[in-house]
Amino acid sequence: MALVLVGVPLILPNPPAPPATGTSAADSAAKVTATAPAAGAPQVAAPQGAAMAAAAMAADSAPAPAPEPVDTTTVATPLATYRTTSLGGALIGAELSKYQQLTDGGRGRAGTVQLARAGDPLLRYRLVVPGDTIALDGVRFRRTEGTSTAGRQVRYDATVAGRAVSLTYTFLPDSYRVNVAATVAAAVPGTAEKRFLVVALPSAFRSSEADTTEDHNHLAYAYKVEKQGADGVPFRDLDPGERKLDGGPITWAVAKNKYFLVGVLTPVGAPGFAEVGFTGGVRTGKEVTQAEGQVVMPLADGAVAFEVYAGPQEFTRLVAMGREFETSNPYGGWMQGMVQPFATMVIRMLLWMKATLGVSYGWLLVIFGVLVRVVLWPLNQKAMRSSMQLQRVQPELQAVQAKYKGDPQRMQAEIMRVYKEHGMSPFSSLSGCLPMLIPMPVFIALFFVFQNTIEFRGVPFLWFPDISVKDPYYIIPVLVAATTMLMSWIGMRGIQSNDQQKMMLYLMPGIMLVFFFSMASGLNLYYFVQNLASLPQQWLISQERKKGSGPVVQGPART
């Protein structure tokens, strides 16, 4: 042990101390480039010893070049206030003036929404050149400002590893879009050097919702490969350190929480990005609040242009961006292919009704619920009458089954005879059930729409402080359960019910109460209005049944 302790330091001495942390490889390369003699300048030969002495004296007497100062630039537009920094030329903040931070279950407001967490930029950059990858976070850029026909411009310039690098932001008024142009010169002018710009998406967001846990559950990346549908990658689906890569061409990629997103898009008609990649972050308990996402952009002739959207998941604005950017908020999870079309239809209809009627979204859901039931009235009427007719022939069918249970062929023939005598077919029960299922796609679409449709965020109605969150007093879920029981009770009038039906009379309302207990109050409101609008039709059918030839007698329940 003594030999090891004494001998190892002698045989393997400690390496020399690394340079100060403030000096990066890019800064060192820039200094070397700056001190090199200018191309074409005359040089006078000198004795080797004199040259070394002169160089040593110059190094001692020349002051060290002062580093570029780090500054933050703020650009305000009518919709947002953006912040960029000369340290890495990064976009470090976006404050959305139209949206407020929500507190106390949606009742309170605590300033405007800010997307970036403290000390965590929205966009960061890395430069990939032959044999090296350079993070620009530690590079200090020189800032210049100006204006163009598109909007205000902020430009950052620096020399990185002997290459001139520039980043130019153009902030568009009345838009959440920012145009970005990047150029990277070759180390040797005129050479075909491959260069890539890697743009790191936000690894997290500052939550502006009253329910931060639910907001974190919606943290995800999404991206679109050209000529394919959008794909979502929730943070919670990535294990710590797990990587997911997809090759290009990539049309766009975003990081998002429940209501807001930051994304990068290829300009219309431009080639797609080369690659997109995501890496799982460290988890704290069950809540996943951080991951890593990046987009790789090839530099054609040393330049690349892309667009940044940093704002709300507002449907009309996402549609206006083109490139199917509205699917950056993919509905339905693994059912996306089925749910997304219905969700898009529902949100389009609600927005059209909002623009046409000019009422609040609360009253809009009431009108929409009634409208759906009115449109489906004829189909439901047919379904209820078909069900009532099937109930009337049920005793005859059960008698035939009991009589010919030992002769399946004869039993089948007799069942067909009973159906024919009553003008029915074996598919009558199926045709009676299908109309009942028609409202389900609308309901499922609304279920996902209410989860992260920003148009509903913070909208009060009656006693709800926010229709996008649950009822704080749980009144509306109780009303949904009560109307469900009332519908079942009316539907059983004129029928001699069995034990199974009596059990469902109480079981179904309980199931609905549990299901809707924590749902968005707007979704509860829609379903409650649906139930109320169904009661008149249910009552008319029960009266029609009572006027028939006595009550319908059903046999024992069969499994």
C-alpha positions as CSV (number, residue, x, y, z in Angstrom):
1,M,0.0,0.0,0.0
2,A,2.9,2.4,0.8
3,L,4.6,1.6,-2.5
4,V,1.3,2.4,-4.4
5,L,0.7,5.6,-2.5
6,V,4.3,6.9,-3.0
7,G,5.1,5.4,-6.4
8,V,1.9,6.2,-8.4
9,P,2.4,10.0,-8.2
10,L,6.0,9.6,-9.3
11,I,5.2,7.4,-12.2
12,L,2.0,9.2,-13.2
13,P,2.3,12.9,-12.3
14,N,-0.8,15.1,-12.3
15,P,-1.6,16.8,-15.6
16,P,-1.0,20.5,-15.9
17,A,-3.8,22.7,-14.6
18,P,-6.4,23.5,-17.2
19,P,-6.9,27.1,-18.4
20,A,-9.4,29.3,-16.6
21,T,-13.0,28.3,-17.0
22,G,-13.9,31.6,-18.7
23,T,-11.6,30.7,-21.7
24,S,-13.2,28.5,-24.3
25,A,-11.6,26.7,-27.2
26,A,-13.5,29.1,-29.5
27,D,-12.0,32.1,-27.7
28,S,-8.5,30.6,-27.9
29,A,-8.9,30.0,-31.6
30,A,-10.2,33.6,-32.1
31,K,-7.1,35.0,-30.2
32,V,-4.7,33.0,-32.2
33,T,-6.4,34.2,-35.4
34,A,-6.3,37.8,-34.2
35,T,-2.5,37.8,-33.4
36,A,-1.5,36.1,-36.7
37,P,0.1,38.5,-39.2
38,A,-2.1,40.0,-41.9
39,A,-2.1,38.3,-45.2
40,G,0.1,40.1,-47.7
41,A,1.9,42.2,-45.1
42,P,5.6,42.6,-45.7
43,Q,7.8,40.5,-43.3
44,V,11.4,41.2,-42.5
45,A,13.7,38.4,-41.6
46,A,15.4,38.7,-38.2
47,P,17.9,36.5,-36.3
48,Q,16.2,33.8,-34.4
49,G,17.4,34.9,-31.0
50,A,16.4,38.5,-31.6
51,A,13.0,37.5,-32.9
52,M,12.4,35.3,-29.8
53,A,13.4,38.2,-27.5
54,A,11.3,40.7,-29.4
55,A,8.3,38.3,-29.2
56,A,8.8,37.9,-25.5
57,M,9.0,41.6,-24.9
58,A,5.9,42.2,-27.0
59,A,3.9,39.6,-25.1
60,D,4.9,41.2,-21.8
61,S,4.1,44.7,-22.9
62,A,1.0,44.3,-25.1
63,P,-2.3,44.5,-23.1
64,A,-4.7,41.6,-23.4
65,P,-7.6,42.2,-25.7
66,A,-10.7,43.2,-23.8
67,P,-13.5,40.7,-24.1
68,E,-16.8,41.8,-25.7
69,P,-19.2,43.0,-23.1
70,V,-22.3,40.8,-22.4
71,D,-25.5,42.6,-22.9
72,T,-29.2,41.8,-23.2
73,T,-31.4,43.3,-26.0
74,T,-35.1,43.7,-25.5
75,V,-37.4,43.9,-28.5
76,A,-41.1,44.7,-27.8
77,T,-43.9,44.0,-30.4
78,P,-47.6,44.5,-29.9
79,L,-47.9,40.8,-28.9
80,A,-44.7,39.9,-27.1
81,T,-41.5,41.1,-25.7
82,Y,-38.4,39.1,-26.7
83,R,-34.9,39.1,-25.1
84,T,-31.6,38.1,-26.7
85,T,-28.1,38.0,-25.3
86,S,-24.7,38.7,-26.8
87,L,-23.4,35.6,-24.9
88,G,-23.9,32.9,-27.5
89,G,-26.3,35.1,-29.5
90,A,-29.2,33.2,-27.9
91,L,-32.9,33.9,-27.6
92,I,-33.3,33.9,-23.8
93,G,-36.9,35.1,-23.2
94,A,-40.4,35.7,-24.5
95,E,-43.1,37.5,-22.5
96,L,-46.6,37.3,-24.0
97,S,-48.5,40.4,-23.2
98,K,-52.0,39.1,-24.0
99,Y,-51.8,36.1,-21.6
100,Q,-51.8,36.2,-17.8
101,Q,-50.3,33.7,-15.3
102,L,-53.1,31.9,-13.5
103,T,-53.3,31.2,-9.8
104,D,-55.8,29.9,-7.3
105,G,-57.7,27.6,-9.6
106,G,-57.9,30.2,-12.4
107,R,-59.4,32.9,-10.1
108,G,-56.2,35.0,-9.8
109,R,-53.8,36.6,-12.2
110,A,-50.0,37.1,-11.5
111,G,-48.5,39.1,-14.3
112,T,-48.0,38.2,-17.9
113,V,-46.9,34.8,-19.2
114,Q,-43.1,34.2,-19.5
115,L,-42.0,31.1,-21.4
116,A,-38.4,30.7,-20.3
117,R,-37.3,29.6,-16.8
118,A,-34.8,31.7,-15.0
119,G,-31.3,31.1,-16.4
120,D,-32.6,28.7,-19.1
121,P,-32.6,30.1,-22.6
122,L,-35.3,29.3,-25.2
123,L,-32.8,28.6,-28.0
124,R,-29.1,27.8,-27.8
125,Y,-26.7,27.0,-30.6
126,R,-23.8,24.7,-31.3
127,L,-21.5,24.7,-34.4
128,V,-20.4,21.5,-36.0
129,V,-17.3,21.7,-38.2
130,P,-14.9,19.0,-39.4
131,G,-13.4,17.4,-36.3
132,D,-15.1,19.5,-33.7
133,T,-18.4,20.6,-32.1
134,I,-18.4,24.0,-30.5
135,A,-21.0,25.2,-28.1
136,L,-21.6,28.9,-28.7
137,D,-22.9,29.5,-25.1
138,G,-19.5,30.9,-24.0
139,V,-18.8,32.9,-27.1
140,R,-19.3,36.7,-26.8
141,F,-20.8,38.2,-29.9
142,R,-20.8,41.8,-31.0
143,R,-24.3,43.3,-31.3
144,T,-25.6,45.6,-34.0
145,E,-29.1,46.7,-34.5
146,G,-31.2,48.0,-37.5
147,T,-34.5,47.8,-39.2
148,S,-35.8,46.1,-42.4
149,T,-39.0,46.1,-44.3
150,A,-40.0,43.0,-42.3
151,G,-39.3,44.5,-38.8
152,R,-36.6,45.3,-36.3
153,Q,-33.3,43.4,-36.6
154,V,-30.7,42.4,-34.1
155,R,-27.4,41.0,-35.4
156,Y,-24.7,39.2,-33.5
157,D,-21.1,38.6,-35.0
158,A,-18.1,36.7,-33.6
159,T,-15.1,34.8,-34.8
160,V,-15.3,31.1,-33.7
161,A,-12.5,28.7,-34.4
162,G,-11.2,31.0,-37.1
163,R,-14.6,31.3,-38.8
164,A,-16.8,34.4,-39.0
165,V,-20.2,33.6,-37.5
166,S,-23.3,35.8,-37.6
167,L,-26.8,35.4,-36.2
168,T,-29.5,37.8,-37.3
169,Y,-33.0,38.0,-35.7
170,T,-35.8,39.8,-37.5
171,F,-38.8,40.4,-35.2
172,L,-42.1,40.7,-37.0
173,P,-44.8,43.1,-35.7
174,D,-48.2,41.7,-34.8
175,S,-46.9,38.1,-34.9
176,Y,-45.2,35.6,-32.7
177,R,-42.8,34.7,-35.5
178,V,-39.2,35.6,-35.5
179,N,-37.0,35.1,-38.7
180,V,-33.5,33.9,-38.0
181,A,-30.6,33.9,-40.5
182,A,-27.2,32.3,-39.7
183,T,-23.9,32.4,-41.6
184,V,-20.7,30.5,-40.9
185,A,-17.7,31.2,-43.1
186,A,-15.3,28.4,-44.0
187,A,-12.0,28.2,-42.1
188,V,-10.2,28.4,-45.5
189,P,-12.1,30.7,-47.9
190,G,-13.2,28.9,-51.1
191,T,-13.1,25.4,-49.6
192,A,-16.2,23.1,-49.6
193,E,-16.3,22.6,-45.8
194,K,-19.3,20.9,-44.3
195,R,-20.8,22.9,-41.5
196,F,-23.9,22.3,-39.4
197,L,-25.8,24.5,-37.0
198,V,-27.4,22.6,-34.1
199,V,-30.4,24.5,-32.5
200,A,-31.3,23.3,-29.0
201,L,-35.0,23.6,-28.2
202,P,-36.2,24.6,-24.7
203,S,-35.5,21.9,-22.1
204,A,-38.3,23.1,-19.9
205,F,-40.9,25.9,-19.5
206,R,-41.9,28.3,-16.7
207,S,-45.4,27.2,-15.7
208,S,-48.0,29.9,-15.8
209,E,-51.0,27.6,-14.8
210,A,-52.8,27.2,-11.5
211,D,-52.3,23.5,-11.7
212,T,-48.5,23.2,-12.4
213,T,-48.6,19.4,-12.2
214,E,-51.1,19.1,-15.0
215,D,-49.0,21.6,-17.0
216,H,-45.9,19.5,-16.5
217,N,-47.8,16.4,-17.7
218,H,-48.3,18.1,-21.0
219,L,-44.6,18.8,-21.6
220,A,-43.6,17.3,-24.9
221,Y,-41.7,17.7,-28.1
222,A,-43.4,17.4,-31.5
223,Y,-42.0,17.4,-35.0
224,K,-43.0,16.7,-38.6
225,V,-41.1,14.8,-41.3
226,E,-41.9,16.0,-44.8
227,K,-44.9,14.2,-46.4
228,Q,-45.7,12.5,-43.1
229,G,-47.9,13.4,-40.1
230,A,-46.8,15.0,-36.9
231,D,-45.3,12.9,-34.2
232,G,-45.3,13.8,-30.5
233,V,-42.6,12.8,-27.9
234,P,-43.9,13.5,-24.3
235,F,-41.1,14.2,-21.8
236,R,-42.5,11.4,-19.5
237,D,-42.0,8.8,-22.3
238,L,-38.3,9.4,-22.3
239,D,-36.2,7.6,-19.7
240,P,-33.2,9.5,-18.2
241,G,-30.5,9.5,-20.9
242,E,-32.7,7.7,-23.5
243,R,-32.3,9.1,-27.0
244,K,-34.8,9.3,-29.9
245,L,-33.5,10.3,-33.3
246,D,-35.3,10.8,-36.6
247,G,-33.8,11.7,-39.9
248,G,-34.9,14.5,-42.2
249,P,-36.1,16.2,-44.1
250,I,-37.8,17.8,-41.0
251,T,-40.4,20.5,-41.7
252,W,-40.6,21.8,-38.1
253,A,-39.9,20.8,-34.5
254,V,-41.4,22.3,-31.3
255,A,-41.2,22.1,-27.5
256,K,-44.5,22.8,-25.7
257,N,-46.4,22.7,-22.5
258,K,-50.1,22.7,-22.0
259,Y,-50.9,26.0,-23.8
260,F,-47.7,27.5,-25.3
261,L,-44.8,26.4,-27.5
262,V,-41.5,27.3,-29.0
263,G,-40.7,25.9,-32.4
264,V,-38.4,26.2,-35.4
265,L,-39.7,25.9,-38.9
266,T,-38.0,25.6,-42.3
267,P,-39.1,28.5,-44.6
268,V,-41.8,27.7,-47.2
269,G,-40.2,25.9,-50.1
270,A,-36.8,25.5,-48.4
271,P,-35.2,22.1,-47.8
272,G,-36.0,20.5,-44.5
273,F,-33.7,20.2,-41.5
274,A,-31.3,17.2,-41.5
275,E,-32.2,15.6,-38.2
276,V,-34.1,15.9,-34.9
277,G,-33.2,14.3,-31.6
278,F,-34.5,14.1,-28.1
279,T,-32.9,12.9,-24.8
280,G,-34.7,12.2,-21.6
281,G,-33.9,14.3,-18.6
282,V,-33.4,13.5,-14.9
283,R,-36.7,12.8,-13.1
284,T,-37.7,14.1,-9.7
285,G,-40.3,11.6,-8.5
286,K,-43.1,10.9,-10.9
287,E,-43.1,14.5,-12.3
288,V,-40.9,14.9,-15.4
289,T,-40.1,18.6,-16.0
290,Q,-37.0,18.5,-18.2
291,A,-35.6,16.9,-21.4
292,E,-33.3,17.8,-24.2
293,G,-34.3,18.4,-27.8
294,Q,-32.3,19.6,-30.8
295,V,-32.6,20.2,-34.5
296,V,-29.6,19.8,-36.9
297,M,-29.5,22.3,-39.8
298,P,-27.1,21.9,-42.7
299,L,-25.4,25.1,-43.8
300,A,-25.7,25.3,-47.6
301,D,-22.9,27.6,-48.8
302,G,-22.3,28.5,-45.2
303,A,-25.8,29.9,-44.6
304,V,-29.2,28.8,-43.2
305,A,-32.5,30.5,-42.5
306,F,-35.3,29.4,-40.3
307,E,-38.4,30.7,-38.5
308,V,-39.0,30.7,-34.8
309,Y,-42.6,30.7,-33.3
310,A,-42.7,31.5,-29.6
311,G,-46.2,32.0,-28.5
312,P,-49.6,30.4,-27.7
313,Q,-51.1,27.3,-29.3
314,E,-53.7,29.5,-30.9
315,F,-55.4,27.5,-33.6
316,T,-55.9,30.3,-36.2
317,R,-52.3,31.5,-35.8
318,L,-50.9,28.0,-36.1
319,V,-53.0,27.4,-39.3
320,A,-51.8,30.8,-40.7
321,M,-48.1,29.6,-40.3
322,G,-48.8,26.9,-42.9
323,R,-46.8,23.7,-43.2
324,E,-49.5,21.9,-41.1
325,F,-48.1,23.7,-38.1
326,E,-51.5,23.3,-36.3
327,T,-50.7,19.7,-35.9
328,S,-47.8,20.7,-33.6
329,N,-50.5,20.2,-30.9
330,P,-51.4,16.6,-31.8
331,Y,-54.6,15.4,-30.2
332,G,-55.4,11.9,-29.1
333,G,-52.0,10.4,-28.3
334,W,-51.9,6.9,-29.7
335,M,-55.4,7.5,-31.1
336,Q,-54.2,10.6,-33.0
337,G,-55.0,9.3,-36.5
338,M,-58.7,8.9,-35.4
339,V,-59.1,11.8,-33.0
340,Q,-57.2,14.6,-34.8
341,P,-59.7,15.0,-37.7
342,F,-62.7,15.2,-35.4
343,A,-60.9,17.5,-33.0
344,T,-60.0,19.8,-35.9
345,M,-63.6,19.8,-37.1
346,V,-64.9,20.6,-33.6
347,I,-62.5,23.4,-32.9
348,R,-63.1,25.0,-36.3
349,M,-66.9,24.9,-35.7
350,L,-66.5,26.4,-32.2
351,L,-64.3,29.2,-33.5
352,W,-66.7,29.9,-36.4
353,M,-69.6,30.0,-33.9
354,K,-67.6,32.3,-31.7
355,A,-66.9,34.7,-34.5
356,T,-70.5,34.6,-35.8
357,L,-72.5,34.7,-32.6
358,G,-70.1,36.8,-30.5
359,V,-71.0,35.1,-27.2
360,S,-68.7,33.7,-24.5
361,Y,-67.3,30.2,-24.8
362,G,-69.5,29.1,-21.9
363,W,-72.7,30.0,-23.7
364,L,-71.2,28.6,-26.9
365,L,-70.9,25.2,-25.3
366,V,-74.5,25.4,-24.2
367,I,-75.6,26.2,-27.8
368,F,-73.3,23.6,-29.2
369,G,-74.7,20.9,-26.9
370,V,-78.3,21.7,-27.8
371,L,-77.4,21.9,-31.5
372,V,-75.8,18.5,-31.6
373,R,-79.0,16.9,-30.0
374,V,-81.3,18.7,-32.4
375,V,-79.3,17.5,-35.4
376,L,-79.3,14.0,-34.1
377,W,-83.0,14.0,-33.1
378,P,-84.3,12.0,-36.1
379,L,-81.6,9.4,-35.8
380,N,-82.1,9.0,-32.0
381,Q,-85.9,8.8,-32.6
382,K,-85.4,6.0,-35.0
383,A,-83.0,4.2,-32.6
384,M,-85.4,4.5,-29.7
385,R,-88.4,3.2,-31.6
386,S,-86.3,0.3,-32.9
387,S,-85.3,-0.5,-29.4
388,M,-88.9,-0.3,-28.2
389,Q,-90.0,-2.6,-31.0
390,L,-87.3,-5.1,-30.1
391,Q,-88.4,-5.0,-26.5
392,R,-92.0,-5.9,-27.6
393,V,-90.9,-9.0,-29.5
394,Q,-88.4,-10.1,-26.8
395,P,-90.9,-12.4,-25.0
396,E,-91.7,-14.2,-28.3
397,L,-88.0,-14.6,-29.1
398,Q,-87.3,-16.0,-25.7
399,A,-90.2,-18.5,-26.0
400,V,-88.9,-19.7,-29.4
401,Q,-85.4,-20.1,-27.9
402,A,-86.8,-22.2,-25.0
403,K,-89.0,-24.3,-27.2
404,Y,-86.4,-25.2,-29.8
405,K,-83.2,-25.1,-27.8
406,G,-82.4,-28.7,-28.9
407,D,-82.9,-27.9,-32.6
408,P,-80.7,-25.0,-33.5
409,Q,-81.7,-24.9,-37.2
410,R,-85.4,-24.9,-36.4
411,M,-84.9,-22.3,-33.7
412,Q,-83.1,-20.0,-36.2
413,A,-85.9,-20.4,-38.7
414,E,-88.6,-19.6,-36.1
415,I,-86.6,-16.5,-34.9
416,M,-86.5,-15.2,-38.5
417,R,-90.3,-15.8,-38.8
418,V,-90.9,-13.7,-35.6
419,Y,-88.7,-10.9,-37.0
420,K,-90.6,-11.0,-40.4
421,E,-94.0,-11.0,-38.8
422,H,-93.1,-7.8,-36.9
423,G,-91.4,-6.2,-39.9
424,M,-87.9,-6.4,-38.4
425,S,-84.6,-8.0,-39.1
426,P,-81.9,-9.6,-36.9
427,F,-79.8,-6.4,-37.4
428,S,-82.5,-4.2,-35.9
429,S,-80.8,-4.1,-32.6
430,L,-77.5,-3.1,-34.2
431,S,-79.2,-0.4,-36.3
432,G,-80.8,0.9,-33.1
433,C,-77.5,1.2,-31.3
434,L,-75.4,2.9,-34.0
435,P,-77.2,6.3,-33.9
436,M,-76.5,6.3,-30.1
437,L,-72.8,6.2,-30.8
438,I,-72.7,9.1,-33.3
439,P,-72.2,11.8,-30.5
440,M,-69.2,9.8,-29.1
441,P,-66.6,11.1,-31.6
442,V,-67.7,14.6,-30.8
443,F,-67.4,13.9,-27.1
444,I,-64.0,12.3,-27.4
445,A,-62.8,15.2,-29.6
446,L,-64.0,17.7,-27.0
447,F,-62.2,15.7,-24.3
448,F,-58.9,16.3,-26.0
449,V,-59.7,19.8,-27.1
450,F,-60.4,20.9,-23.5
451,Q,-57.0,19.6,-22.4
452,N,-54.9,22.2,-24.2
453,T,-57.0,24.5,-26.3
454,I,-55.8,28.0,-25.3
455,E,-59.1,29.6,-26.5
456,F,-60.7,28.1,-23.4
457,R,-57.9,29.1,-21.0
458,G,-59.0,31.4,-18.2
459,V,-62.6,31.9,-19.6
460,P,-65.1,32.3,-16.7
461,F,-68.7,31.2,-16.9
462,L,-71.4,31.2,-14.2
463,W,-69.6,30.0,-11.0
464,F,-66.6,28.5,-13.0
465,P,-63.5,30.7,-12.7
466,D,-62.1,28.8,-15.7
467,I,-63.9,26.4,-18.0
468,S,-60.7,24.7,-18.9
469,V,-60.2,23.3,-15.3
470,K,-62.5,21.3,-13.0
471,D,-65.5,22.8,-11.2
472,P,-64.1,24.0,-7.8
473,Y,-67.4,23.1,-6.1
474,Y,-68.0,19.9,-8.0
475,I,-71.6,21.0,-8.7
476,I,-71.6,20.2,-12.4
477,P,-70.4,16.6,-12.1
478,V,-73.2,16.0,-9.6
479,L,-75.7,17.5,-12.1
480,V,-74.3,15.2,-14.9
481,A,-74.9,12.2,-12.7
482,A,-78.4,13.3,-11.7
483,T,-79.5,13.9,-15.3
484,T,-78.1,10.5,-16.2
485,M,-80.2,8.9,-13.6
486,L,-83.2,10.9,-14.7
487,M,-82.8,9.8,-18.3
488,S,-82.5,6.1,-17.2
489,W,-85.6,6.4,-15.0
490,I,-87.7,7.9,-17.9
491,G,-86.4,5.3,-20.3
492,M,-87.7,2.5,-18.0
493,R,-91.2,3.9,-17.8
494,G,-93.7,1.4,-19.4
495,I,-91.2,-1.5,-19.1
496,Q,-91.3,-4.2,-16.5
497,S,-87.7,-3.9,-15.6
498,N,-85.4,-6.7,-14.4
499,D,-82.7,-6.7,-11.7
500,Q,-80.0,-5.9,-14.2
501,Q,-81.8,-2.7,-15.4
502,K,-82.4,-1.6,-11.8
503,M,-78.8,-2.0,-11.0
504,M,-77.8,0.0,-14.0
505,L,-80.2,2.8,-12.9
506,Y,-77.9,3.5,-10.0
507,L,-74.6,2.2,-11.3
508,M,-74.3,4.3,-14.5
509,P,-74.8,7.7,-12.7
510,G,-72.1,6.6,-10.2
511,I,-69.7,5.8,-13.0
512,M,-70.4,9.2,-14.7
513,L,-69.8,11.0,-11.4
514,V,-66.4,9.4,-11.0
515,F,-65.5,9.9,-14.7
516,F,-66.4,13.6,-14.7
517,F,-65.3,14.5,-11.2
518,S,-62.0,16.0,-12.3
519,M,-62.8,16.8,-15.9
520,A,-62.8,20.4,-17.3
521,S,-65.9,22.2,-16.2
522,G,-66.6,23.2,-19.8
523,L,-66.7,19.5,-20.8
524,N,-69.0,18.8,-17.9
525,L,-71.2,21.7,-19.0
526,Y,-71.4,20.3,-22.6
527,Y,-72.4,16.8,-21.4
528,F,-74.9,18.2,-18.9
529,V,-76.6,20.2,-21.6
530,Q,-76.6,17.1,-23.8
531,N,-78.5,15.2,-21.1
532,L,-81.0,18.0,-20.6
533,A,-81.6,18.3,-24.3
534,S,-82.3,14.5,-24.5
535,L,-84.9,14.5,-21.8
536,P,-87.8,15.7,-24.0
537,Q,-87.2,13.1,-26.6
538,Q,-86.8,10.4,-23.9
539,W,-90.1,11.5,-22.3
540,L,-92.0,11.5,-25.7
541,I,-90.8,7.9,-26.4
542,S,-91.9,6.8,-23.0
543,Q,-95.4,8.3,-23.5
544,E,-95.5,6.6,-26.9
545,R,-94.6,3.3,-25.3
546,K,-97.3,3.7,-22.6
547,K,-99.9,4.3,-25.3
548,G,-99.0,1.0,-26.9
549,S,-100.6,-2.3,-26.1
550,G,-99.7,-2.3,-22.4
551,P,-96.4,-2.4,-20.8
552,V,-93.6,-4.3,-22.4
553,V,-92.7,-7.4,-20.4
554,Q,-89.0,-8.4,-20.6
555,G,-87.7,-11.8,-19.8
556,P,-84.9,-12.5,-17.4
557,A,-81.6,-10.9,-18.2
558,R,-79.2,-13.1,-20.2
559,T,-75.4,-12.9,-20.3
